[in-house]
Amino acid sequence: MAHPLILKGGTIVTMDSKRRCFKGDLEIIGNKIHRIGKSLKPGSKARVVNVSNQFVIPGLIQTHTHLVQCLFRGWADDMSLLDWLKTRIWPLEQAHTQKTIQTSARLALAEMQMLGTTSILDMATVKNTDAVLETVKESGMRYWGGKCLMDLKSFSGPLYEDTETSLKETEALIKHWHNDNDLMNYALCPRFAVSCTENILKACVYLQDKYDLLIHTHASESLEEIAIIKKRTGFDNVSYLKNLGMLNSKTVIVHGVHLTGNEIMDMVKAKTPLAHCPSSNLKLASGIAPIFDYLKQGMTVSMGSDGAPCNNTMDPFMEMRLTALLQKPKFGPEALPALTALEMATLQGAKTIGREDEIGSLESGKLADVVTVRRDHPSVTNVEDPYSALVYSCSGRDVAHVFINGKCVVKNGRHFRWNPQELGQESRSQIQFLIKKISCSTTL
């Protein structure tokens, strides 16, 4: 049996049903939270970590990321969505090799873990998915994700892949990787309806039912995207997905900036969750999703940082802060308070991926995904309300310790598995390789 680990003397932000916050201790045994209390007595074999003057919070959950894009950070700034995809992201994804994808994934995983993220829902690219998943397994991140599907030739650019090939590889990946270990979960990833045929979207619904998987897809991010789907199908974007049978509690719609009233009601009725990415929506000028209204109508809404080239940081604390602040000009200063933003990054994230009984709060018996956050920075030190401090004052760089499934992956701000300086040097080399590889193109 694993020796107990006690995080002692921190401000415990439980996010349990009573939203208890108190100064106390948290004990981890194996991969689970064993006890939480105001003064736990350590056993003779327990290891004690002093976390006084730190918040102890549930691991933060990002329900939309692109590990394969991290290498492109800074190479796709100040553009609208479709131009950004066609002239920057898709050519760079096509140029990826197994080695560059591994470098990109390592950099993104290290960054997110060091900033307090313990679970992600990710979308890879069309090829080299095994390289992504092998790197994730190495990282110790709790993961949902899979191969990106793009089989509509007229709208997939250099990433086009025929339907049969895409589905054959997808099913092989599912059989290999889904539930490979406690942390690895496969998710179906049709990129968006713009680049997918009706056949492959229907096949995703079939595979979702066959293997009990999440579907993870972009929808209604920009008005231009919606117009393309309307012209092609006669439906609004999410309404089109509903017509194909895709709306259910295990399909995650990403962005949803421009949902119609009927689409909102359809998602609420089907219990279809939304992944909100405020930084990305702002940087690509896609718009500001009325999240307060979505929540008020009963939609499950979590959050993600999206990919590094449209952000350009993968800090969940920034996403919480923006989520709260952006709703206030339209809906009033009391709209979406700090507690609600933290719920979206924890409990609602867990609900989005269907694991609310296992993660998202600090409770005895739940999996030990735990983060500690220093509160000694001048911007935080005098803030007594934990929710205000965490959402409005802290950033990911205040994170001290990160535990995923009971294992420490970040200790005192240092990553256990990878050296960030070495990752940075390798990433600079690999992005230059990719740029040279596509230098014959006029897109960069």
C-alpha positions, 0 to 999 in steps of 0.5 A: 500500500502506498504511504500517505501524503498529507498536504498540511496547513493550506486553505482548502477550497473543496468545491464540494456540495457545501462549497466549504473553504477552511484552513486544514489538511488533505491526505492522499493515499494511492490515487485517491483523496483519503481524508480532509480535515482541519487537523489531520494527525499524520501516521508514522509513515506519512510524508508531510508537505507544508502548504501553509499560505497556499490554496489547495484546490481541485485540479483544473480541467480544460475541455478544449486544447490543441497540443499539436499547435503549441509549436506554432505560438506567435506564428499566427497572430492577428487574423480571423478564424478561417484565414488563420486556419487556411494560411497558417495552422493547416499548412503547419499541421500538414508539415508536422513530423512525428518528432515535431508533434512530440515536441509540440505536445511536450511543450503544451503538456508541461506548460498546462501542468505547471499552470495547474491543469490536470485534465484536458479534452484535446484535438490532435491533427489528421496524422501522427496521432500515436505520437501525440498519445504516446507523449500524453502517456509519458506526461501523466496528464489525465486525457481525452482526445484523438485524431482530427477528422477532415474528409470534405476535400473542398474545405479541408485544404492540405489536411484532407483525408478520405472518409474510409481511411480516416474511419479505419485509422480512428477505429484502430486508435480507439482499440489501441488507446481507449482506456489504455491506462487510468488516465487515457481516454479516446475522444472522436474529433471531427474538426468542424462541420465545415471540413467534414462530410455528412457521412463522417459526422454520422459515422462519429455518432455510430462510433460514439454509441459503439464505444461509449466515447465523447465527441469533441467538435468546434461549432458556431465559433464565427459568423463566416463558419455558420454562413458556410453551413447554412448555405450548404445544408440550410441549417444553422450550425448546431441545428445541423449537428442535431439533425445528424443525431449528434446532440447528447450529453457526451458530445462537447460543442466547442465555442458556441459563440453565436448560438440561436435561441433554438440551438440553446434550447436544443443543447439544454434539452439534450444535456449537450455541454459547451466548452468556452474559450474566451481568450481564443474568441477574443484574439480571433475576433470571433465574438463574446459568447453570452455565457451568463445567459447559457448558464441561466438557461441550464447549459453545462459550460466548462472552459479551455484555452484552445490552442497556443497560436490563438491565445497565446498562453494556456493558463486556465486562471486567465480563462477563468478571469476573462470568463467572469469579466467579459459577461459583466458589461452586458449582463451587469456587475453581479453576472458570473461571479468568481465562484461560478468561474471556478465551478466552470474550471472544476465541477463543470469541466468534470461534468462535461467529460462525464466524470463529475463523480471522480474529479472536480472537487476535493472530497474523500474517495475522489481521485487525487487531482490536486493543485496548490496555489501560492498566495504570497504574491503582492497581488494576492497576499491580502485577499481573504476571499478564496474565490476572488483571489483565485479568479481575479488575482492569481495566475498559473505562475502562482501554482506550487504543486500539482498532483494527478491521480495521486502522483506529483507532476509539479513540485514547487513550480518545477516539472518532474518529467521535463526541463522547460529550458530544454523543451524551449530550446528544442521547440525553437529548433523544431518550429524553424524546421517546419517554417523552412519545410514550407518556405516554398509556400507563400502562406508564411 
